[in-house]
Amino acid sequence: EVQLQASGGGLVQAGGSLRLSCAASGFTFADTTIGWFRQAPGKEREGVSCIDISDGTTAYTDSVKGRFTISSDNAKNTVYLQMNSLKPEDTAVYYCGARGSWGQGTLVTVSS
């Protein structure tokens, strides 16, 4: 059973930083792509970033390029999302997803 657990959200002022973690289990971690997604109030869920664990290839949506960094710790089956220079428009529930499954989200609130 695929399990994904996101954590690390919180309240931060604009310009601040947070690091989200996604602990994964139930599948071969090294042979998959894991993504971070977010859903702001009243908006659809959107892709933020993803990483191909097998070769480290990463991708980002334009609005976070240069501010967010995705990485993985294969020994811990964990993917991270380092978020710097946060903006109020980054406020959302952040989810990690893989193999067609979603984890429980973590709320990020950025105050102006």
C-alpha positions as CSV (number, residue, x, y, z in Angstrom):
1,E,0.0,0.0,0.0
2,V,1.4,3.4,-1.1
3,Q,1.6,5.7,1.9
4,L,2.8,9.3,1.7
5,Q,3.0,11.6,4.7
6,A,3.6,15.3,4.3
7,S,4.8,17.5,7.2
8,G,6.5,20.7,7.9
9,G,3.9,23.3,7.2
10,G,3.2,26.3,9.4
11,L,2.7,30.0,9.6
12,V,5.6,32.2,8.3
13,Q,6.0,35.8,7.3
14,A,6.5,36.8,3.7
15,G,10.1,36.4,2.8
16,G,10.6,33.5,5.3
17,S,11.4,29.9,4.7
18,L,9.9,26.5,5.4
19,R,11.0,22.9,4.6
20,L,8.3,20.3,3.9
21,S,9.0,16.6,4.1
22,C,7.2,13.7,2.4
23,A,7.9,10.3,4.0
24,A,7.1,7.5,1.5
25,S,6.5,3.8,1.9
26,G,4.8,0.9,0.2
27,F,6.6,1.1,-3.1
28,T,10.1,1.1,-4.6
29,F,11.2,4.6,-3.7
30,A,14.3,4.7,-6.0
31,D,12.2,3.8,-9.0
32,T,9.5,6.5,-9.1
33,T,8.7,10.2,-9.5
34,I,7.4,12.1,-6.5
35,G,5.7,15.4,-6.8
36,W,4.6,18.3,-4.6
37,F,1.3,19.8,-5.3
38,R,-0.7,22.6,-3.6
39,Q,-4.3,23.7,-3.4
40,A,-5.1,27.2,-2.3
41,P,-8.6,28.1,-1.0
42,G,-11.1,28.3,-3.9
43,K,-8.5,27.1,-6.4
44,E,-7.7,23.8,-8.1
45,R,-4.8,21.7,-7.1
46,E,-1.6,22.6,-9.0
47,G,1.7,20.9,-9.5
48,V,4.6,22.7,-7.8
49,S,7.6,20.5,-8.3
50,C,8.6,16.9,-8.9
51,I,11.7,14.7,-8.8
52,D,12.6,11.5,-10.6
53,I,14.3,9.6,-7.8
54,S,16.1,7.3,-10.2
55,D,18.3,10.1,-11.7
56,G,17.5,13.2,-9.7
57,T,15.9,15.1,-12.5
58,T,13.7,17.9,-11.1
59,A,11.1,20.2,-12.5
60,Y,9.3,23.3,-11.1
61,T,6.3,25.4,-12.0
62,D,7.3,28.9,-13.1
63,S,6.0,30.7,-10.1
64,V,8.4,28.9,-7.7
65,K,11.5,28.6,-9.8
66,G,14.5,30.1,-8.0
67,R,12.7,30.0,-4.7
68,F,11.8,26.4,-4.1
69,T,14.2,23.4,-4.2
70,I,13.1,19.7,-4.2
71,S,15.4,17.0,-3.0
72,S,15.4,13.4,-1.8
73,D,17.1,11.3,0.9
74,N,16.9,7.8,-0.5
75,A,18.1,6.3,2.7
76,K,15.1,7.8,4.5
77,N,12.6,7.4,1.6
78,T,11.9,11.0,2.0
79,V,11.4,13.9,-0.4
80,Y,11.9,17.5,0.8
81,L,10.7,20.8,-0.5
82,Q,12.8,23.7,0.7
83,M,10.7,26.9,0.2
84,N,12.5,30.2,0.5
85,S,11.4,33.8,-0.1
86,L,7.8,32.8,0.6
87,K,5.0,35.0,-0.7
88,P,1.4,35.3,0.5
89,E,0.3,33.6,-2.8
90,D,2.2,30.5,-1.7
91,T,-0.4,30.0,1.0
92,A,-2.0,26.6,0.4
93,V,-2.3,23.0,1.5
94,Y,0.7,21.2,0.2
95,Y,0.5,17.5,-0.8
96,C,3.0,15.0,-2.0
97,G,1.9,12.5,-4.6
98,A,3.3,9.3,-6.3
99,R,2.0,6.3,-8.1
100,G,-1.5,7.7,-8.3
101,S,-1.7,8.2,-4.5
102,W,-1.8,11.3,-2.4
103,G,-0.7,11.9,1.1
104,Q,-2.4,14.0,3.8
105,G,-1.6,17.6,3.1
106,T,0.2,20.1,5.3
107,L,-0.9,23.7,5.5
108,V,1.4,26.5,4.6
109,T,0.3,30.0,5.5
110,V,2.3,33.0,4.5
111,S,1.4,36.3,6.1
112,S,2.1,39.7,4.5
